[in-house]
Structures are given as structure tokens and as C-alpha cells.
Amino acid sequence: MKLTTKVALSLSVVALVTAGRVEARSVRIVVWDERQPKQKQMYKNFLGNHIADYLKKQKGFSVRSVGMNDPQQGLPDVLLDDCDVLIWWGHVRQGEISVETARRIVNRIKAGKLSFIVLHSAHWATPFVVAMEERTKQDALSKLSAAERGKAKVELVGKFQRKAPRRDAELTPSISYKKGADGSTLVRIVRPNCCFPEYAAHGKPSRIKTLLPGHPIARGIPKEFTLLQTEMYGEPFHVPAPDAVVFEETWEAGQRFRSGAIWSLGKGKVFYFRPGHENFNVFHQPEPLKIVANAVRWLERETKKPKKQQ
């Protein structure tokens, strides 16, 4: 790459960050979007920009919107270092985000430098998959004593594939322990599939029930509301057990899904919000947009507040 090109790229990245800065007390949000052309059937300026435009109207937010085709896939370190909450929409180009890039995000979550909101099809986004693998390791090691953890060896079993599990497949992730003659513990983890056996992009309505009405993410959200048009996902969702499930979604045919789930990961947190599909009007309804805004505020507060001494 020519020097002038490198300089131009660096300047463009710095400009992107600088343009998004406002007063220090604002929550710094980055909305990352694959920007799939099909989105324009329902969201004229892409779905990520649509969500970002809504968030920009909320008090106390500093919002930037980036995409897959931006420099460094929209994820340079200088941008991530200037971000409190990363919101992610991905669908058909999930595999283009490398594990190395995902680890740059997940390491920041674990360090409490970044919170992560994952929307709809991004259950297969590389950063979410890596986050769920790391959460499974965290769960597995928490079952061991401090001395055992010091000698533990973690082995991830199988290769991750973006393939929906069969309905009769064993639930993932799964964890097993084997003691070694030297006093070590082998922790074997079958990777979380991060998917579910049933789905249908039929655009039929769903009913969302607020399971935790007192949770800040549910502030101002009705106890129940209808999405007029959405894709269906059917349990079981192959992920580690969440710390909390704020919303449950059901369909007329009987399917159900944990549609608003929270995981702690190190010092940070991950929130998965299921409703969507790029050519349905989910994010034209007020409730999903308000849930995202509520999640941004809560995640930022939870990550930044002083941690209790153990």
C-alpha cells in the first residue's frame, strides 16, 4: 500500500471517531451493520442506519454507524476504544468477520471496556459465537476450586459450523471434567452451536411477554405486545444458560423463544435481542427501538459502576 493511501486511511478513521465525540458523559454507541442490500426493501438507508438515527434522537447518546465495507470492516481499534456499547446486525456475511477480529471485541467485553448488543440473525456473528464460547469457559471454570483452576486445561471440542442443529441433537454447549494423574483437570467443552432447530421467515405476528417488568431494559415496555411481522425462531437455543431472560416470544403455532437474554462475561455484559428480519417492519415499531435504547443505558451503567470487592 502506498504511503499516501495509508495516511488517507488513518485520517478517515480518526475523522470518524472525532466526529462521533460529544460531551464526556454521553454514552458512546457504535452500530455495526452488514448493510445487506435486501434491507432496503424495508429500511431505505439500511437497518443499522435506521437504528442509529433513532438512537441519535435520544438524550445522552453519541452515535456512529459503520458497516462491513468501511475501512477495516468498520472495526478499527481506534473506534472500538472510543465505544461504550457496540450494537451488531449481521446475516449472510457472518463468516467474513475473523476470529481474530472477534477476539478484539470480546477481550474488551471481558475487560469491562465495552458492552455488546446482538440483534436477530447475529446469533451467528463471529463476535457473539466467540463470546458464548468464552462464557462457557467461564461457567466451566467456576465449578472448580481456585487450586483446580490453576491446573485446569480447557479443550474446545469440534469445529464451529454455521449449521442449524437437529431437533434431537444434544444441547450445546456441554461440559465434562477429567482428572489427570498429575492433579490437573481436563475441561472438555462441546462448542455452543449458537442456533436452534426451527425457524421460518414467514412474517407472521409474534407475541412478546415481558418476564422481568422491573428490569431497566423493560422500562416503559408493556407486559405484553405484538410484533406485527417477524421471523420465527424456535427453542432450544444452543447457548450457555443466560443470567437473565427479560422477554419471551411466542407464535400462534406454539413455538417459543427466549427473546431478550443477558450474559455476564468477565467484567462486561452481552444482551441478545431476537426479533427482526431485514425485510420486516420490526424496527419501525416503537417497542423494539425502545428496548435497544434501554439496553444501551443499562449496559453502560452496569459496566461502568464500581465492582464490589470479593
LUMTI-733002 format. One line per 8 residues: number of its first residue (from 1); their letters; for each residue x, y, z of C-alpha. Coordinates in steps of 0.5 Angstrom, whole numbers, plus 500, padded with zeros to 3 digits. Layout:
NUM = A = X/Y/Z ~ ...
END
This chain:
1 = MKLTTKVA = 500/500/500 ~ 503/507/498 ~ 504/512/504 ~ 499/517/502 ~ 494/511/502 ~ 496/509/509 ~ 496/517/511 ~ 489/518/508
9 = LSLSVVAL = 486/511/511 ~ 489/514/518 ~ 486/521/517 ~ 479/518/515 ~ 479/513/521 ~ 481/519/526 ~ 476/523/523 ~ 470/518/524
17 = VTAGRVEA = 472/518/531 ~ 473/525/532 ~ 466/527/529 ~ 463/522/534 ~ 465/525/540 ~ 461/530/544 ~ 461/531/552 ~ 465/526/556
25 = RSVRIVVW = 458/524/560 ~ 455/522/553 ~ 454/514/552 ~ 459/513/546 ~ 455/508/541 ~ 457/504/535 ~ 452/501/531 ~ 455/496/526
33 = DERQPKQK = 451/493/520 ~ 453/488/515 ~ 449/493/510 ~ 446/487/506 ~ 442/491/500 ~ 436/487/502 ~ 435/491/508 ~ 433/497/503
41 = QMYKNFLG = 426/494/502 ~ 424/496/509 ~ 430/501/511 ~ 432/506/506 ~ 438/508/509 ~ 440/501/512 ~ 438/498/518 ~ 444/500/522
49 = NHIADYLK = 443/507/520 ~ 436/507/522 ~ 437/504/529 ~ 443/509/529 ~ 438/515/527 ~ 433/513/533 ~ 439/513/538 ~ 441/520/536
57 = KQKGFSVR = 435/523/538 ~ 435/520/545 ~ 439/525/550 ~ 446/523/552 ~ 448/519/547 ~ 454/520/542 ~ 452/515/536 ~ 456/513/530
65 = SVGMNDPQ = 454/508/525 ~ 459/503/521 ~ 459/498/516 ~ 462/492/513 ~ 465/495/507 ~ 468/501/511 ~ 476/501/513 ~ 478/495/517
73 = QGLPDVLL = 471/492/516 ~ 469/498/521 ~ 472/496/527 ~ 479/499/528 ~ 482/499/535 ~ 481/507/535 ~ 474/506/534 ~ 473/501/539
81 = DDCDVLIW = 477/504/544 ~ 472/510/544 ~ 466/506/544 ~ 462/504/551 ~ 456/500/547 ~ 457/496/541 ~ 451/494/537 ~ 451/489/532
89 = WGHVRQGE = 447/487/526 ~ 449/481/521 ~ 446/476/517 ~ 449/473/511 ~ 456/475/511 ~ 458/473/518 ~ 464/469/516 ~ 467/475/513
97 = ISVETARR = 469/477/521 ~ 475/473/523 ~ 476/470/530 ~ 482/475/531 ~ 477/481/530 ~ 472/478/534 ~ 477/477/540 ~ 479/484/540
105 = IVNRIKAG = 472/486/541 ~ 471/480/546 ~ 477/482/550 ~ 474/489/551 ~ 468/486/554 ~ 472/482/559 ~ 476/488/561 ~ 469/492/562
113 = KLSFIVLH = 471/497/557 ~ 466/495/552 ~ 458/492/552 ~ 455/488/547 ~ 448/488/544 ~ 447/483/539 ~ 441/483/534 ~ 437/478/531
121 = SAHWATPF = 441/474/526 ~ 447/476/529 ~ 447/470/534 ~ 452/467/529 ~ 456/473/528 ~ 463/471/530 ~ 464/476/536 ~ 458/473/539
129 = VVAMEERT = 460/466/538 ~ 467/467/541 ~ 463/471/547 ~ 459/465/548 ~ 465/460/548 ~ 468/465/553 ~ 462/465/557 ~ 462/457/557
137 = KQDALSKL = 469/457/559 ~ 468/462/565 ~ 462/457/567 ~ 466/451/567 ~ 472/454/571 ~ 467/457/576 ~ 466/450/578 ~ 473/449/580
145 = SAAERGKA = 476/451/586 ~ 482/456/586 ~ 487/451/586 ~ 484/447/581 ~ 483/453/576 ~ 491/454/577 ~ 492/447/574 ~ 486/446/569
153 = KVELVGKF = 487/445/562 ~ 481/447/557 ~ 479/444/551 ~ 474/446/546 ~ 471/440/542 ~ 469/440/535 ~ 470/446/530 ~ 465/451/530
161 = QRKAPRRD = 460/451/524 ~ 454/455/522 ~ 449/450/521 ~ 442/449/525 ~ 442/443/530 ~ 437/438/529 ~ 432/438/534 ~ 434/431/537
169 = AELTPSIS = 441/434/538 ~ 445/434/544 ~ 444/441/547 ~ 450/445/547 ~ 455/447/550 ~ 456/442/554 ~ 462/441/559 ~ 466/435/562
177 = YKKGADGS = 471/434/567 ~ 477/429/567 ~ 482/429/573 ~ 489/428/571 ~ 495/423/575 ~ 499/430/576 ~ 493/433/579 ~ 491/437/573
185 = TLVRIVRP = 484/438/571 ~ 482/437/563 ~ 476/441/562 ~ 472/439/555 ~ 467/444/552 ~ 463/442/546 ~ 462/449/543 ~ 456/452/543
193 = NCCFPEYA = 452/452/536 ~ 449/459/538 ~ 443/457/534 ~ 436/453/534 ~ 433/447/530 ~ 427/451/528 ~ 426/458/524 ~ 421/461/519
201 = AHGKPSRI = 422/468/515 ~ 414/468/514 ~ 413/475/517 ~ 407/472/522 ~ 406/476/528 ~ 409/474/535 ~ 407/476/542 ~ 413/478/547
209 = KTLLPGHP = 412/478/554 ~ 416/482/559 ~ 418/477/564 ~ 422/482/568 ~ 418/488/568 ~ 422/491/574 ~ 429/490/570 ~ 432/497/567
217 = IARGIPKE = 432/494/560 ~ 424/493/560 ~ 423/500/563 ~ 417/503/559 ~ 415/497/556 ~ 408/494/556 ~ 407/487/560 ~ 406/484/553
225 = FTLLQTEM = 406/487/546 ~ 405/484/539 ~ 410/485/533 ~ 406/485/527 ~ 411/482/522 ~ 417/478/524 ~ 421/472/523 ~ 420/466/528
233 = YGEPFHVP = 426/462/532 ~ 424/456/536 ~ 428/454/542 ~ 432/450/544 ~ 437/456/543 ~ 444/453/544 ~ 448/458/548 ~ 450/458/555
241 = APDAVVFE = 445/459/560 ~ 443/466/561 ~ 444/470/567 ~ 437/473/566 ~ 432/473/561 ~ 428/479/560 ~ 423/478/554 ~ 420/471/552
249 = ETWEAGQR = 417/471/545 ~ 411/466/542 ~ 408/465/536 ~ 401/462/534 ~ 403/455/532 ~ 406/454/539 ~ 414/456/538 ~ 417/460/544
257 = FRSGAIWS = 424/463/545 ~ 428/467/550 ~ 428/473/546 ~ 432/478/551 ~ 437/475/554 ~ 443/477/558 ~ 450/474/560 ~ 456/477/564
265 = LGKGKVFY = 463/476/561 ~ 469/478/565 ~ 467/485/567 ~ 463/486/562 ~ 456/484/559 ~ 452/482/553 ~ 445/483/551 ~ 442/479/545
273 = FRPGHENF = 435/481/543 ~ 432/476/538 ~ 426/480/534 ~ 428/482/527 ~ 429/480/520 ~ 432/485/515 ~ 425/486/510 ~ 420/486/516
281 = NVFHQPEP = 418/492/520 ~ 420/490/527 ~ 425/496/528 ~ 419/501/525 ~ 415/499/532 ~ 417/503/538 ~ 418/498/543 ~ 424/494/540
289 = LKIVANAV = 427/501/539 ~ 426/503/546 ~ 429/496/548 ~ 435/497/545 ~ 436/504/548 ~ 434/502/555 ~ 439/496/554 ~ 445/501/552
297 = RWLERETK = 443/506/558 ~ 443/500/563 ~ 449/496/560 ~ 454/502/560 ~ 452/504/567 ~ 453/496/569 ~ 460/496/566 ~ 462/503/569
305 = KPKKQQ = 459/502/576 ~ 465/500/581 ~ 465/493/582 ~ 464/490/589 ~ 470/487/593 ~ 470/480/593
END
